[in-house]
């Protein structure tokens, strides 16, 4: 086989891309429902985690801007 034939076989088709998009969309919806369920069952823990992550990001961004 030539390099041109190999590259043509490796190219995804529009249908392949639509299938991958559908898979990613389904995964995102499933993940969203899992996170929502966990947040509803443990709201205080969820709020604490969000606060700590925000605090860490704030410190990281703040320390990066002083250089």
PASEFI-269544 format. One record per residue (C-alpha): residue number from 1; x, y, z. Coordinates in steps of 0.2 Angstrom, whole numbers, always signed. Layout:
VOTOR;NUM;X;Y;Z;
...
//
This chain:
VOTOR;1;+0;+0;+0;
VOTOR;2;+6;+18;-3;
VOTOR;3;+6;+31;+10;
VOTOR;4;-9;+40;+1;
VOTOR;5;-20;+24;+3;
VOTOR;6;-15;+23;+21;
VOTOR;7;-19;+41;+25;
VOTOR;8;-36;+39;+16;
VOTOR;9;-41;+24;+26;
VOTOR;10;-36;+33;+42;
VOTOR;11;-47;+48;+39;
VOTOR;12;-63;+47;+49;
VOTOR;13;-80;+49;+40;
VOTOR;14;-93;+61;+44;
VOTOR;15;-104;+47;+51;
VOTOR;16;-89;+41;+62;
VOTOR;17;-88;+59;+69;
VOTOR;18;-106;+60;+72;
VOTOR;19;-105;+43;+82;
VOTOR;20;-91;+50;+93;
VOTOR;21;-101;+66;+96;
VOTOR;22;-116;+56;+102;
VOTOR;23;-105;+45;+113;
VOTOR;24;-97;+60;+121;
VOTOR;25;-114;+69;+123;
VOTOR;26;-121;+53;+132;
VOTOR;27;-105;+52;+143;
VOTOR;28;-107;+71;+148;
VOTOR;29;-126;+68;+152;
VOTOR;30;-122;+53;+162;
VOTOR;31;-108;+62;+172;
VOTOR;32;-120;+77;+174;
VOTOR;33;-133;+66;+182;
VOTOR;34;-121;+58;+193;
VOTOR;35;-114;+74;+199;
VOTOR;36;-131;+82;+202;
VOTOR;37;-136;+66;+212;
VOTOR;38;-121;+67;+223;
VOTOR;39;-123;+86;+226;
VOTOR;40;-141;+83;+231;
VOTOR;41;-137;+69;+243;
VOTOR;42;-122;+78;+251;
VOTOR;43;-124;+97;+248;
VOTOR;44;-113;+103;+263;
VOTOR;45;-99;+92;+257;
VOTOR;46;-101;+98;+239;
VOTOR;47;-101;+116;+244;
VOTOR;48;-85;+113;+254;
VOTOR;49;-76;+105;+240;
VOTOR;50;-81;+119;+228;
VOTOR;51;-75;+132;+241;
VOTOR;52;-58;+124;+243;
VOTOR;53;-55;+122;+224;
VOTOR;54;-60;+140;+222;
VOTOR;55;-48;+145;+236;
VOTOR;56;-34;+135;+229;
VOTOR;57;-36;+142;+211;
VOTOR;58;-37;+159;+218;
VOTOR;59;-20;+157;+227;
VOTOR;60;-12;+149;+212;
VOTOR;61;-19;+163;+200;
VOTOR;62;-14;+177;+213;
VOTOR;63;+4;+170;+216;
VOTOR;64;+6;+169;+197;
VOTOR;65;+2;+187;+194;
VOTOR;66;+15;+194;+206;
VOTOR;67;+30;+188;+196;
//
